[in-house]
Amino acid sequence: MALQLHTLIECSISHHNLFKIIFYFLFISTLIHSTTSTSNCTKDSTSTIYKKFLKTQCNSTTYPNVCYKSLSPYTSKIKTNSLTLTKISIYLALKSARSASMTLKRLSSKKLTHAETLVIADCSENVEDTVDSLEDSADGLVHLNGTTTSDERFQWDTIKTWMSAAITNEGTCTDEFDEMEVRSSIKKMIKTSVGNLLFMTSNALAFVNRLSF
């Protein structure tokens, strides 16, 4: 009888300990899940704020859809900082200019008519000028931090001038299509490449105009 009672007590204690262990792990699991869910909600909320900021900023540009599509991969860097947004938009315009320049170089190596050779040569020169203007603009942004000093205002005005010149060059590139006979396939390649560059530069200039005091 005593032995049975002892065994019963041991089993009772063992079950009690097992219950405590199970309860402990359930508690920890719930706590971890709760913490993870809260963290995920915070990240989702922050991401939504960044995307909303970018959407609002892009809606005031000339080409809002191009703006949002090109800049949305950089929302975690831009956050809600207008200066960072402007810098990245100029860097992307510069990247697009270099891509357009490479496209024109590839076209120039193909078998072309005399008119096509002239158009591509002129367009290449205009795009190279655009690359130079955007490089100057990107370099000029390095030390700007959004203050209202006279030096910084002067630098913003200079960047505006460079970028306006870049847009003029891009427009000149495609204007010659109306005067010269160019195959539709070549015309399409140039218009697509230079057109995208024009969209990117115009949007970047819109951001510059907003920050140039």
N, C-alpha and C positions, 0 to 999 in steps of 0.2 A: 504494500500500500504506500509506504514512504517513498519507494523507488518510483512508483507511478506518479506520485505527486511532484517529485523532484523533476522527472522528465517533462511533466506538464508545464511546470514553471519555466524550465529551460526553453521549451517550444514557444511559450508565451513571450518570453524576453526576446527570442530570435525573431519572431514575427513582428514584434514591436520595433526592433532595430531595422528590420527590412522595410517596414512602413516608413520610418524616418528617412532612410536612404532614398527610397522612391520619391518621397515628398520633396526632399532636398534637390534631387536632379530635376524634378518637374518645375520647381521654383526657379532654379538656375536657367533652365531652358526657356521658360516664359520671360525671364528678365532679359536674356540675350535677344530673344525675338523682338521684345518691346523696344530695346535699345536700337536694334538694326532697323526696325520699322520707322522709328523716329528719325534716325539718321537719313534713311532713304527719302522720307517725306521732306526733310530739310533740304536735301540735295535737289529734289524735284522742284521744290518751291523756289530755290535760288536760280535754277536753270530757267524756270518760267519767267522770272523777273528779268533775267538777262536777255532772253528771246523777245520779250515784250518791249524792252528798251530798244533793241536793234530794229524791231519792226516799226516802232514809232519814228526812229531816226531816219530809216530808209524811206518811209512814206513821204518825206519832205524833199526827196531827191528827184532828179529827172527820170530815172529809170529804177523805180522802187523794187520791182521783182528781181532784176539783175543784182541790185544792191543786197537784198536779203539773202539770195542764193549764194552769192560769192563770199559774204561775210559771216554767215551763220556757223561755219565750222570754227570760227574764232570767238564765239560768244564767251567762252570761259576766260579768254585773255582780255577781251574788251570790257566785260562786266557791264558797268553803267558809266564808263569813263569816255566822255566825248573826245578827249585828246587822243587817247589810245585808238579809238575808232577811226579818227582822221588819219593817224599815222599808218594803221594797217591798210586802210583803203588806198592810200598813196602807194604803199609797197605792192599791193595787188595790181594797181594800174601799171606800175613799172614792170612787174612780171608779165603782164599782158602785152606791154610794148615790146619787150624782148622776144616774146613768142611771135608777135606779128613780124618782127624783123627777120626772124629765122624762117618764117613762112615765105616771105618775099625773096630771101636768098635762095631757098629751094626752087622757087618758081623761076628765078633768073637763070638757073642751070638747065632749064628745059628748052626744047626747040620752040622758038617764039618768032612771031612776025616782027617787022621793024616797029610798028606801032606799039605792040605789046612790050617790046624791049624798052621803049621810051617811057611808057606808063609805069612799068615796074621799077625802072631806075629812078624816076622822079618820086614815086611813092616810097621807095626804100630810103631816099634821102630825107623825106618828110618824117618818116617813122624814126629814123636815127636821130633827128632833131628832137623828136618827142621823147625818145629814150634819154637824151642828154638833159632835157628840161625836167623830166620826172626824177632822174638821178640827183639833180641839183635840189629839187624839192625835198626828196627823201633825206639828203644830207643836211638840208636846212632845218629839218624837223628834230634832229638829234638832240639839240640842247634846248628846245622849247618846252616849257612846262606849264603854259597856260596863264602866265602872269600878265599884267597890263603895263609893263615897262615900255618905254619908247623904243628901245632896241628890239624887243620882241614884236611889237606892232609893226616895225619896219620889216622884220624878217617875214612876218605873215603876208604883208603886202607884196614882198618879193616873190614868195611862193605862189601867190595868186597870179602874178604876172607870168611866171614860168608855166604854170598849169594852163592858163588861158592860151598861151602860145602853143602849148602841146595840142590843145583841142583844135586850134586853127590849122595846125599841120596835118592833123588826122583828117579834117574835112577836105583839105586841099588834095590829099592823096586820092580820094574817090571822085573828086570833081572832074578829073580828066577823062573818066569813063564816058562822059557825055560828048567829048570832043574827038576821042580816038576809037578806032575799031578794035575791040578786044573780045576774044572768045568768051562765051557765057560761063564756061567751066572755070576759067582763070578769074573772070570778074567775080564769080561767086566766092571763090577762095579768098580773094583779097577783101571783098566786102564783109565776109564773115569775120575774118581775123581783125581787120581794122575797125569794123563796126563794134565788135566786142571791146576793143581798146577804147573807142570813143565813149561807150557806155560807162566803162570803169573810171575813165578820167573825169567825165562830167559829174559822176556821183561823188568822186573824191573832192572835186572842186566845190561842190555844194557843201560838204563838211568843212572845208577850209574857209569858205565864206562865212559860215556860222561862227567859226572860232576867231576870225580876224577882227579884232576889236575895233 
